[in-house]
C-alpha cells in the first residue's frame, strides 16, 4: 500500500517496528496496531484525557500526537504499569478508594497521576486536582480519584 512509512516506537520498554500511514495518531497505533487497548479513544480533540499516556515523562493526549512524532520517545501506557500480576500502587489505590466506576477514564487518570507522582512524590490535594484537571470523569465526582492518588503517594513513600 502506498503512502506508508516505517517507524519504530518504544512502548512500555519494548521496541516496535511498524509500517503505518503518516496521518495516524499515536492513540490509533497504540490501540489498533499494537493492541494496547487500555489507552482509550474518546473525544479525538485532546479535551477528555481518556487517551493520556506518558511520553518522555510527561502526560500527553495521544489523540493529538502523530505516531510519526512519537519516534525516539519513550511511551508508557497503562499496560506498562503492572509488573506481571502485581498492580502498580496507583492501580491498587484506585480500586480500594473507589476511584473507578465505569472505568473508561481510569487509564488516563492513572497515567496523569503517575506523571505527577514521578515529579512530586508528596503531592497536596491541590497538586492532584491540577494534575488531573485535563481528565474528565462522569461517574466519580473526582474526590475518590484524588483520595486514591494521595493514598498511593503515601503507600509509595513506605
C-alpha positions as CSV (number, residue, x, y, z in Angstrom):
1,X,0.0,0.0,0.0
2,X,1.4,3.4,-0.9
3,X,1.8,6.3,1.4
4,X,3.1,4.2,4.3
5,X,6.2,4.9,6.3
6,X,8.3,2.8,8.6
7,X,8.7,3.9,12.2
8,X,10.0,2.5,15.4
9,X,8.1,3.1,18.6
10,X,9.3,2.4,22.2
11,X,6.2,1.4,24.2
12,X,6.5,0.2,27.7
13,X,10.2,-0.5,27.2
14,X,9.7,-2.6,24.0
15,X,10.7,-1.5,20.5
16,X,8.1,-2.0,17.8
17,X,8.9,-1.6,14.1
18,X,5.8,-0.7,12.2
19,X,4.7,0.4,8.8
20,X,1.8,2.9,9.1
21,X,0.1,5.7,7.2
22,X,1.7,9.0,8.2
23,X,-1.6,10.6,9.3
24,X,-2.3,8.1,12.0
25,X,-2.3,9.3,15.6
26,X,-0.5,7.7,18.5
27,X,-3.7,6.5,20.1
28,X,-4.8,4.8,16.9
29,X,-1.5,3.0,16.5
30,X,-1.4,2.0,20.2
31,X,-4.9,0.6,20.1
32,X,-5.4,-0.7,16.6
33,X,-1.9,-1.8,15.5
34,X,-0.2,-2.7,18.8
35,X,-3.2,-3.8,20.8
36,X,-2.7,-1.5,23.8
37,X,-6.5,-1.0,24.3
38,X,-6.1,0.3,27.8
39,X,-5.5,3.7,26.2
40,X,-9.0,4.9,25.4
41,X,-10.0,6.8,22.3
42,X,-12.8,9.2,23.0
43,X,-13.1,12.9,22.0
44,X,-10.2,12.9,19.5
45,X,-9.7,16.6,20.4
46,X,-7.5,16.5,23.5
47,X,-10.3,17.6,25.7
48,X,-11.2,14.5,27.8
49,X,-7.9,12.9,28.8
50,X,-9.1,9.3,28.2
51,X,-6.1,8.7,25.8
52,X,-3.4,10.1,28.2
53,X,-0.1,8.3,28.0
54,X,3.3,9.3,29.4
55,X,5.8,10.3,26.7
56,X,9.3,11.1,27.9
57,X,8.0,11.6,31.4
58,X,5.1,14.0,30.5
59,X,1.4,13.2,30.2
60,X,0.2,13.7,26.7
61,X,-3.2,13.4,24.9
62,X,-2.2,10.6,22.4
63,X,-5.1,11.6,20.1
64,X,-3.2,14.8,19.4
65,X,0.2,13.2,18.7
66,X,1.0,11.8,15.3
67,X,2.6,8.4,15.7
68,X,5.5,9.7,13.5
69,X,6.2,12.3,16.1
70,X,6.5,9.7,18.9
71,X,9.6,8.1,17.3
72,X,12.6,8.3,19.6
73,X,10.5,8.9,22.6
74,X,9.7,6.6,25.5
75,X,5.9,5.9,25.7
76,X,4.3,4.4,28.8
77,X,0.7,3.2,28.7
78,X,-1.5,1.8,31.4
79,X,-0.4,-1.7,30.4
80,X,3.2,-0.8,31.3
81,X,2.5,-0.1,34.9
82,X,1.8,-3.5,36.4
83,X,4.7,-5.9,36.9
84,X,3.2,-9.3,35.9
85,X,0.3,-9.9,38.2
86,X,1.4,-7.2,40.6
87,X,-0.5,-4.0,40.1
88,X,1.1,-0.6,40.4
89,X,0.2,1.2,43.8
90,X,-1.9,3.7,41.8
91,X,-4.0,0.9,40.3
92,X,-4.4,-0.7,43.7
93,X,-5.4,2.6,45.3
94,X,-8.0,3.4,42.6
95,X,-9.7,0.1,43.3
96,X,-9.5,0.4,47.1
97,X,-10.7,4.1,47.2
98,X,-13.4,3.7,44.6
99,X,-11.6,5.8,42.1
100,X,-13.1,3.7,39.3
101,X,-16.7,3.3,38.4
102,X,-17.3,2.7,34.7
103,X,-13.6,2.7,34.2
104,X,-13.4,4.5,30.9
105,X,-11.4,7.5,32.2
106,X,-9.4,5.4,34.7
107,X,-6.3,4.6,32.5
108,X,-5.9,8.3,31.5
109,X,-6.4,9.4,35.1
110,X,-3.9,6.9,36.4
111,X,-1.3,8.0,33.8
112,X,-1.8,11.7,34.7
113,X,-1.4,10.8,38.3
114,X,1.7,8.7,37.6
115,X,3.3,11.6,35.8
116,X,2.6,13.8,38.9
117,X,3.9,11.3,41.4
118,X,7.1,10.8,39.3
119,X,7.8,14.5,39.7
120,X,6.2,15.2,43.1
121,X,6.0,12.1,45.4
122,X,4.3,14.0,48.1
123,X,1.5,16.0,46.4
124,X,-1.2,18.1,48.1
125,X,-4.8,17.7,47.2
126,X,-4.5,20.8,45.1
127,X,-1.5,19.3,43.2
128,X,-3.5,16.2,42.4
129,X,-6.6,18.2,41.3
130,X,-4.3,20.3,39.0
131,X,-2.6,17.2,37.6
132,X,-5.9,15.5,36.7
133,X,-7.6,18.7,35.5
134,X,-7.3,17.6,31.9
135,X,-9.1,14.3,32.5
136,X,-12.9,14.2,32.5
137,X,-14.9,11.7,34.6
138,X,-18.6,11.4,34.5
139,X,-19.0,8.9,37.4
140,X,-17.0,9.5,40.5
141,X,-17.2,13.2,41.2
142,X,-13.3,13.2,41.4
143,X,-13.0,13.1,45.2
144,X,-12.4,9.3,45.2
145,X,-9.8,9.8,42.5
146,X,-8.0,12.5,44.5
147,X,-8.1,10.2,47.6
148,X,-6.7,7.3,45.5
149,X,-3.8,9.4,44.3
150,X,-3.0,10.7,47.8
151,X,-3.2,7.2,49.2
152,X,-0.9,5.8,46.5
153,X,1.6,8.5,47.1
154,X,1.6,7.6,50.8
155,X,2.0,3.9,50.1
156,X,4.8,4.6,47.6
157,X,6.7,6.5,50.3
158,X,6.9,3.4,52.6
